[in-house]
Amino acid sequence: MTILVIGGKNGQLAESFKLLNDDRLVFVGRPEFDFTQPDTLKIVFQGDQKPKLIVNTAAWTAVDAAETNQEDAYLVNRDGPAQLAKLCAVYDVPLIHVSTDYVFSGDKGSPYTETDPVSPETVYGASKAEGEQAILAAQPNSVILRTAWVYSAHNKNFVLTMINAGAKNPALKVVGDQHGNPTCSDDLAWAIIQIADRYLKEGWNSEWNGIYHAVGTGDATWYELAVEALQQAALYGQKMPEISAIKTEDWPTPAKRPQDSRLNTDKLYQVFNVRLPKWQDSVAKVVQTVFNA
């Protein structure tokens, strides 16, 4: 009953899977498995024990760098996953693939549903959107989970950056006019395991095929997320800095960020009875883990 997690050497979500201590999980990543080296993709199907399910967490996630490294971004986010999906179809292995809110422009003004047309405005978002369609075309027995604003107590992410910055600076400026759904990678790993468990117990149901939104419950701005994280840090003795909300144009970046990329998660709940925790609760747990460590 092997569940193979791709991207397992240094990815934030893969690290969260490791914390589950689930002996069904097997991890593979670079250099043994590398989307930029297509010949390495077959390795996951050539062992003594063929995986029962594959979870792809590997991606090019450097949003700004993708603008000037388009070929690499498309290779990792579209072409590699498409080839993996073809192999999954050949070996009859379902695939769970992680995507992003950046497939949307952020102009809708209300939470996006899975049936809303994609409208990416960055190379990163476009490469992920095309990757979604390539996967579903190659291996229909796939679940694609769009997530957003991922953070945890490990690796590099916004919450840890704010805690570290708050410890060193008496005042911080954080963008306050972009809206999204903060998502703890530990919660996302838990959600994926719920789907995996259902498949391993019941077999794959073709009615599951397609795209879902999987993000923390509730929404926030980056400013509100920073305030919450730093207020939690203050409970452990870290001095609370002065935090000011600024506009997007006051913090220019090479890639345009979606102004409002909130995602509706009703479909995930209706099909799999899975809903991620409130983001504030998960931030509190992450901060506790950071300071207890």
C-alpha positions in Angstrom: 0.0 0.0 0.0 2.8 2.4 -0.8 2.0 6.1 -1.2 4.8 7.7 -3.1 5.5 11.3 -2.4 7.4 13.1 -5.1 9.4 16.2 -4.1 10.3 14.5 -0.8 13.9 15.8 -0.4 13.3 19.5 0.5 9.7 20.5 -0.2 7.6 22.1 2.5 4.6 19.9 2.0 6.8 16.8 1.8 8.3 17.7 5.1 4.8 17.8 6.6 4.1 14.3 5.2 7.2 13.1 7.0 5.9 14.4 10.3 2.9 12.0 10.0 5.2 9.0 10.6 3.0 7.0 8.2 5.0 3.9 7.2 3.0 3.7 3.9 4.7 6.9 2.7 7.8 6.6 0.6 9.7 9.8 -0.6 11.6 10.5 -3.7 13.2 13.7 -5.0 16.2 15.1 -6.7 18.6 14.0 -8.0 17.1 10.5 -8.2 13.8 11.9 -9.5 14.0 15.2 -11.4 11.4 16.7 -13.8 14.3 18.4 -15.6 15.7 14.9 -16.3 12.9 13.0 -18.0 14.7 9.7 -18.0 14.5 9.6 -14.2 10.7 9.6 -14.1 10.3 5.9 -14.7 12.3 5.1 -11.5 9.2 5.4 -9.3 7.5 2.5 -11.2 10.6 0.2 -11.4 11.0 -0.9 -7.8 10.0 -4.2 -6.3 6.8 -2.6 -4.9 4.8 -0.5 -7.4 3.2 2.5 -5.7 -0.5 2.3 -5.1 -0.9 6.1 -5.3 1.4 8.9 -6.3 1.3 12.4 -4.7 3.2 15.1 -6.6 4.4 17.9 -4.4 7.3 18.9 -6.6 7.0 22.3 -8.4 8.8 25.4 -9.5 7.5 27.8 -6.9 9.8 30.7 -7.3 7.1 33.1 -8.6 9.3 36.0 -9.5 12.2 33.9 -10.9 9.8 32.2 -13.2 9.3 35.4 -15.1 12.9 35.2 -16.4 13.2 31.4 -16.4 10.1 30.5 -18.4 11.5 27.3 -19.9 12.4 25.8 -16.6 9.2 26.8 -15.0 7.1 25.1 -17.7 9.4 22.0 -17.7 8.8 21.5 -13.9 5.2 22.7 -13.7 3.7 21.4 -16.9 5.9 19.0 -19.0 7.3 16.9 -16.2 4.0 16.4 -14.4 2.4 15.6 -17.8 4.9 12.9 -18.5 4.5 11.5 -14.9 0.7 11.4 -15.5 1.2 9.4 -18.7 3.3 6.9 -16.8 0.6 6.7 -14.1 -1.9 5.9 -16.8 0.3 3.2 -18.2 0.9 1.6 -14.8 -2.7 2.2 -13.6 -1.7 4.4 -10.7 -3.9 7.3 -9.6 -2.2 10.7 -9.1 -2.8 13.5 -6.6 -1.2 16.7 -7.8 -0.8 20.0 -6.0 -1.6 23.2 -7.9 -2.1 26.9 -6.9 -4.4 29.9 -6.6 -2.1 31.7 -9.1 -4.1 30.1 -11.9 -6.5 33.0 -11.3 -6.0 36.7 -11.9 -7.6 37.7 -8.6 -10.2 40.0 -10.3 -13.4 38.1 -9.5 -14.2 39.8 -6.2 -15.4 36.7 -4.5 -14.0 33.2 -3.8 -13.2 31.2 -6.9 -14.8 27.9 -7.5 -13.4 25.0 -9.5 -15.6 25.8 -12.5 -14.4 29.4 -12.9 -12.1 29.8 -15.9 -8.5 30.1 -15.2 -6.9 33.5 -16.0 -3.2 33.5 -14.9 -1.2 36.7 -15.1 2.2 35.2 -14.3 4.5 32.6 -15.8 4.2 30.6 -12.7 0.4 30.6 -12.8 0.2 29.9 -16.5 2.7 27.0 -16.2 0.6 25.5 -13.3 -2.7 26.0 -15.2 -1.3 24.2 -18.3 0.1 21.5 -16.0 -3.4 20.8 -14.6 -4.9 20.3 -18.0 -2.0 18.2 -19.3 -2.3 15.9 -16.2 -6.0 15.4 -16.6 -5.6 14.7 -20.3 -2.9 12.1 -19.7 -4.3 10.4 -16.5 -8.0 11.1 -15.9 -7.8 9.2 -12.6 -6.2 12.3 -11.0 -7.1 14.7 -8.2 -5.7 18.1 -8.5 -5.6 20.2 -5.3 -5.2 24.0 -5.7 -3.8 25.5 -2.5 -2.5 28.9 -1.5 -0.3 30.9 0.9 1.3 27.8 2.3 3.3 28.0 5.6 4.6 25.7 8.3 7.1 25.5 11.1 9.8 24.3 8.7 11.5 25.4 5.4 11.0 29.0 4.1 7.6 30.6 4.2 5.9 33.9 5.1 5.0 33.1 8.7 8.5 32.1 9.6 9.8 35.2 7.7 7.6 37.5 9.7 8.6 35.9 13.1 12.2 36.3 12.2 11.8 39.8 10.9 9.7 40.8 14.0 12.5 39.5 16.3 15.0 41.8 14.6 13.0 44.9 13.7 10.9 47.3 15.8 8.7 48.1 12.8 7.5 46.2 9.7 5.5 47.0 6.6 3.3 44.3 5.1 1.0 44.3 2.1 -2.5 44.8 3.2 -4.6 44.8 0.0 -4.1 41.2 -1.2 -6.6 38.6 0.0 -6.2 34.9 0.1 -6.5 31.7 2.2 -3.5 31.0 4.5 -2.9 27.2 4.5 -0.7 25.2 6.8 1.2 22.5 4.9 0.6 20.1 7.8 -3.2 20.5 7.3 -2.8 20.0 3.5 -0.8 16.8 4.1 -3.6 15.6 6.5 -6.2 16.4 3.8 -4.3 14.4 1.2 -4.0 11.4 3.5 -7.8 11.5 4.0 -8.3 11.2 0.2 -5.6 8.5 0.0 -7.2 6.5 2.8 -10.6 6.5 1.1 -9.0 5.3 -2.1 -7.1 2.5 -0.4 -10.2 1.3 1.4 -12.8 1.7 -1.4 -10.8 1.7 -4.7 -10.6 4.6 -7.0 -13.9 6.2 -8.0 -13.9 8.0 -11.4 -16.4 10.5 -10.0 -13.5 11.9 -7.9 -11.5 12.9 -11.0 -10.8 16.6 -11.4 -9.9 19.8 -9.7 -10.5 20.7 -6.0 -9.6 23.7 -3.8 -7.8 22.8 -0.6 -6.9 25.8 1.6 -7.2 26.8 5.2 -10.7 27.8 6.4 -11.1 31.6 6.4 -9.3 34.3 4.5 -6.9 37.1 5.3 -4.6 39.7 3.9 -0.8 39.3 4.2 -1.0 42.1 6.8 -3.6 40.2 8.9 -1.6 37.0 8.6 1.6 38.8 9.8 -0.3 40.4 12.7 -1.7 37.0 13.8 1.7 35.3 13.6 3.4 38.0 15.6 0.7 38.2 18.2 1.1 34.5 18.7 4.9 34.9 18.9 4.4 37.6 21.6 2.7 35.0 23.8 6.1 33.3 23.9 8.0 36.5 24.9 8.9 37.9 21.5 8.5 41.7 21.5 5.6 42.8 19.3 6.8 45.1 16.5 4.8 48.0 15.0 3.2 46.7 11.8 1.9 48.9 9.1 -0.3 47.9 6.1 1.0 49.1 2.8 -0.4 48.8 -0.8 0.7 46.4 -3.4 2.3 49.2 -5.5 4.4 50.1 -2.5 6.1 46.7 -2.6 6.7 46.0 -6.4 7.7 42.5 -7.5 8.6 41.2 -11.0 5.5 39.0 -11.0 2.0 40.4 -10.4 0.3 38.9 -7.4 -3.4 38.1 -7.5 -5.3 40.8 -5.6 -8.0 38.5 -4.4 -7.3 34.8 -4.9 -9.7 33.4 -2.2 -10.8 29.8 -3.0 -14.1 28.2 -2.3 -13.6 24.7 -0.8 -17.2 23.4 -0.8 -16.4 20.7 -3.4 -13.7 19.1 -1.4 -16.0 18.9 1.6 -18.9 17.5 -0.5 -16.9 14.8 -2.2 -14.4 13.8 0.4 -15.9 15.2 3.6 -12.6 17.1 4.1 -12.3 20.7 5.3 -9.0 22.2 6.5 -8.9 23.9 10.0 -9.3 27.6 10.5 -6.1 29.3 9.5 -5.8 31.2 12.8 -5.8 27.9 14.8 -3.1 26.5 12.5 -0.9 29.6 12.8 -1.1 29.2 16.6 0.1 25.6 16.4 2.9 26.5 14.0 4.1 29.3 16.2 3.9 27.0 19.3 6.0 24.5 17.4 8.6 27.1 16.4 9.1 28.4 20.0 9.0 25.0 21.6 11.8 23.9 19.3 
